[in-house]
């Protein structure tokens, strides 16, 4: 096979991203997919999913948080949050509490089983989070996190 034929075959597999390579939405979506791929490589064997584990971590830090407040913090639609919490309940990880002072709200609390799941996987999660992507230096990772927090409105004095 000549060099020209090899180049032509390789060109068939290449995609011209054109304006998408400068699209913030496209790049953040591809970055999310890449981040999830790394998460599953490191923690997939434990049956953990990024969104689920993040939710459980927030429940640990915010016992008795209202379900609606948690949904807002995670930017999850209320119906999706309800489905997620129901799945957690079915697995015995979370319990819903209806407070006496406001019978319309729902507060969430980790069960002992939920706390144990976090305890069992915390070190693997922290190790995963501390692993530097090979394509970025530590200073670049810090800058990327800073810019992402700023972009989504989470930047505060303590994050700087």
C-alpha positions, 0 to 999 in steps of 0.5 A: 500500500502506498503512503497516499493510500494510508494517509487517505484511510487515516483521513477518513477517521478524522473529524473536522471539528471546525467551530466546535473546537472553540465552543465552550459548550462542546468542550465542557461536554467532551471534558465531562465525558472524559472525566467520567471515563477516568472515574469509571476506570478508577472506581467503576469496579465498586459500582459507583457512578459519579453523580450518585457518589457526589450526591451521597457526599453532599448528603453526608456533609448536609444532613437533613438537607431538603430534597429541593435544595439538594436538587438545586445545588446539583442542578438536577430536575426535581423529578430526576432527584426524586427518582435518584432518592427513591433508588437510594432508598431502595438500596437502603442508603438514604431515608426521607424525613417529613419534618413536623414543622413543614409537612410539605418538605422532605429532608434527607438523611444518610442511613448507616448503610449509606455512611458505610458506603461512603467510608468504604469508598472515600479513599479511592474517591480522594485518590482518584480526585488527586490523580493528575490528568497526564495532559495537565500540570498541577498548576493547570489543574488548579487554574482549570478548577478555578475557572470552572468554579468562576464560570458556574458561579461557585467562586468565592474567596476561600476557593482562590 
